[in-house]
Amino acid sequence: MGPIAVSAVDRGSMMASTGRETTIAIAATFTAEPLEPPLAYWMRELGLESRIRFAPYNQVFQQLLEPASLILTNDDGLNVVLVKPDDWIRSRDDSDISINLQRDELERKARDFLAAMRSAASRSTVPHLAMMCPVSPAVVENGELATIFRNLEETLLADLHQTPGICCVSSSELQTTYPVAPGFDAVLDREAHIPYTPAFHAALATMIARRLYALTSRPYKAIVLDCDHTLWDGICGEDRLEDVNIDGPYRILQQFMVAQRNAGMLLCLCSRNNELDVWRVFDRHPDMVLKREHITSWRLNWTHKSHNLKSLANELNVGLDSFIFVDDNPIECAEVRAELPEVLTVQLPAEVGAIPTFLRHVWAFDHLKITGEDQTRATFYVQNAARLRFERESLTFREFLAGLDLDVRIQPMSPDEIPRAVQLMNRTNQFNCTAVRRCESEMQRIHSSGERECLVVKVKDRFGDYGLVGIMIFDTTPDAIELDAFLLSCRVLGRGVEHRMLRELGRIARQRNIPRVNVRFHPTGRNQPALEFLNSLQIGSGQPDGEDLVFRFPTESAMGATLDPEAASEERPISTAPAPIEVADVPRNQAQSHLLCRIAAELHSIELVLKDMEAKKPYVAGADAMHDHIPPRTPTEKTVCEIWKDLLGMPSVGVQHNFFDMGGHSLLATQVLSRLRDMLGLELSIQDIFEAPTVEELASVVEMRQIEWAEPEQILEALEDLDGLTDEQVEAFLLHEGQSQ
C-alpha cells in the first residue's frame, strides 16, 4: 500500500503534518497483513503521513539481527514486533514432545528473542513496540501449557520494559483494553497462519496507533479538575455533606486521578465554589479518595476558568499546552476552548455511567514508562512552594541564592539515566537551545557508541532534591566543542545553574586545548529564555546560520560565565507567563482536543471502530465500470456481493465483477472463505476462488456444494421449487438423490 497523506487540519488531526513520510515497519511470527486496513484507518484519523510495511512472513529474528532488514533500515517512524509465543513451537507435534521439552525450547527461543530485541533497539534510531499476542485456544485449554506461556510472557515483558528504546503491550492489556469475541479463527490459522479475526486485527491496529500517539505527541504535565458534578455528584455549597455522592463513577474518577498523580501528573482544582465548601468535602467526607495532599494548587473562586488556568500556569511555571482541563459543564468547556485553545479540554460524558470507560480511552492520559522523577514530581512542587516563601522573605536575590545552598553536580550520563534524560529532552521547552528531541533507542545508541559525549546535571538545595534537570550533548573538534543539546528544566532556571553548565564546557575545552565552545540556538517560539541567557552573557555573538544562531564563546570566557544576582534580580522571573500560542497552532490544538474526546466517547470499543471504518472506507474509483453492473439475483449472489464489498472496500459489487481484478489477493481470499463458513456453514478452498473468481461463478460453486452436502429431506424440499434452479443445479440434485437412495 502506498503512503497515506492526509491534511492534519482537514482530518481533525492531533499531530501536525510534517511533510515527511514516516514508516511503520511490522514483523510478526504470523501473517500480519490483515492489519493494514485498520492501521491505515488510524493513520488517516491521526493525520500522519505514514507508510505501512510488512516484513516477510515469520522473519522476526532475521529482521532484528540483519543490518539490511526492513526493521533495522527504518530511520523515521516505528518498528512493531508482534509475537504469538506458541508460534515458536508451532511446527511441533504436541503428542510427540513432552511438556518439559516444550518448556526448554520456549525458554531458549525467549532468550534469543530478548537478545535480538536488545541488539535491534541499540542499533535503531526509532522506537520499538513489542506486542505480546494471545496464544491459541488449544494452549489456553491445556492448563499446564497455559501456565508455561503465561510465565514466559511475564519474563519477556519484565526484561523488555527495562530496555531503552522498547515499549511493550501485554496480551492481557490488549484484551482488557479492547476485548473482542471471537478473536481467534482456527480455519484461517490452519490455511494461511492468520490466527485472528478481522475484529481482533482492528484491536491490534488500535493499540499500535495508541502507542504511536503516546510516543510522538507532546506530553502533558498537569490535570486541572472541576469539583461539583466532576469529582462528586452534588453542589458542595448547597447540599449537606451526606448528600454529596462519591459512589460509583465518581469514586472511579478519583481513583483514576490519584493514579495519574502517582505517574507524575500534577493535580489542580479550578472550580466555581467557595474555598471553604470544597475543603469541607475533602477533609470530612468519608468516601473521598482524592485528598488535600494530592492537590498541588487550586483556584476556587467565581472568576472565568480561562483566567484561572493562566494564573495556575504562571504559578507552576508550566506551559498552558501542558494542561488537561476536565469539567462536566459544556459552557465552561466551551469558554476554555475559545480562550485557551492550547489547553486540552476534556468534557465528561453527560451519562455519568460512561465516565470510567471514557477516561480509560482518553489517550492523553497514557504513560509509557514512569521514572523516579515522575513519582516525586508532586513532592517537588510542594518543596518549591517553600522556596517561593523563602524568596519572598529574603531581602535581596543575592541573599535568596546564598540561602538556598545550591548543590550542582555535572557528570557523564549513566545507562539507567537514559529514560529520564529522554523524558527531559521531550518535555523541556523554555531553556532548550537546540530543541532536539530523541527517543530512548537513539539516546542508547549515542551513549553506547561514544559518538557524542553526554553530561547530565543534578541539583539539590536546602529544601530538597530537584533530581536530573539538565543535559549537555556535544561533539569535539580541534576547533570547538559543538553542542547538540543544551537544556535545563525550568525548575532551576535563573539560579545560576545554566552558568555552571557553560563553565563546565569551558573547563573541558581548556583541558583539551580547544579554543571555543559553540552553542547553537534554534528558535521555537517557546525557548526565548534560552536566547535571553545567551545574549545576557555578552561574551559571544550570535551569528546567523540559516534559521539558527550560533554563539561562539572563547574557552576562557565560557569558564568565567557567572550569574550576577543584582542584574538577575532586575530581570526575574525569566518567564513570568507561559509562551503565547502561535496562530498556526490554534486549529491543530482545537482539532486535537476534539479528536481525543471523540476517540474516548465514540471509538472506545472495537465494534465502534469497525463501524467508523466502514463509514469511511476508501474504495477504488470507477470499479463499477469494469463490467456492466448486474446486481445480485439470488440470495447466494447477494451474500457473496456483500462479503466482497466489505473486504474490498467497494461501494457496490455486481455479479460479473472479478475478485482479483478489483484488488483481491490470496490473503483476502482466505477471509472470504472464513466469512462464507460463518454465514453459510460451508467449507470451501482457496482453489475454489481462483477457479471461480466472479460473484456469479463463486455463488454457483457455493450452491452446488450446498446441494452436494445437503440431507435428503433438504433435497426434497428444494426439488419442490425446481423452477428456480439452473439445469446444472437440477442435475446435481437428482445425482445426489440417486446417491442417497
FENMORA-V850903 format. One record per run of one state. SS is the DSSP state (helix for helix, strand for strand, loop for the rest). FROM is the first residue (numbers start at 1). LEN is the number of residues. If there is no record, write none. Layout:
BEGIN
SS_FROM_LEN, SS_FROM_LEN
END
This chain:
BEGIN
loop_1_3, strand_4_1, loop_5_17, strand_22_7, loop_29_6, helix_35_12, loop_47_3, strand_50_5, loop_55_5, helix_60_6, loop_66_4, helix_70_4, loop_74_3, strand_77_7, loop_84_1, helix_85_5, loop_90_4, helix_94_3, loop_97_2, helix_99_25, loop_124_3, strand_127_6, loop_133_4, helix_137_5, loop_142_1, helix_143_19, loop_162_4, strand_166_4, loop_170_1, helix_171_7, loop_178_6, strand_184_1, loop_185_1, helix_186_7, loop_193_3, strand_196_1, loop_197_1, helix_198_19, loop_217_5, strand_222_4, loop_226_2, strand_228_1, loop_229_3, strand_232_2, loop_234_7, helix_241_3, loop_244_1, strand_245_1, loop_246_2, helix_248_15, loop_263_3, strand_266_6, loop_272_3, helix_275_10, loop_285_7, helix_292_3, strand_295_6, loop_301_4, helix_305_12, loop_317_3, helix_320_3, strand_323_5, loop_328_2, helix_330_10, loop_340_4, strand_344_4, loop_348_4, helix_352_9, loop_361_2, helix_363_3, loop_366_6, helix_372_22, loop_394_3, helix_397_8, loop_405_2, strand_407_6, loop_413_2, helix_415_13, loop_428_4, strand_432_1, loop_433_7, helix_440_10, loop_450_3, strand_453_9, loop_462_2, strand_464_13, loop_477_3, strand_480_9, loop_489_1, helix_490_3, loop_493_4, helix_497_15, loop_512_4, strand_516_7, loop_523_5, helix_528_10, loop_538_4, strand_542_4, loop_546_2, strand_548_7, helix_555_5, loop_560_5, helix_565_7, loop_572_11, helix_583_20, loop_603_3, helix_606_10, loop_616_7, helix_623_4, loop_627_8, helix_635_14, loop_649_9, strand_658_1, loop_659_7, helix_666_15, loop_681_5, helix_686_6, loop_692_2, strand_694_1, helix_695_15, loop_710_2, helix_712_8, loop_720_2, helix_722_3, loop_725_2, helix_727_14, loop_741_1
END
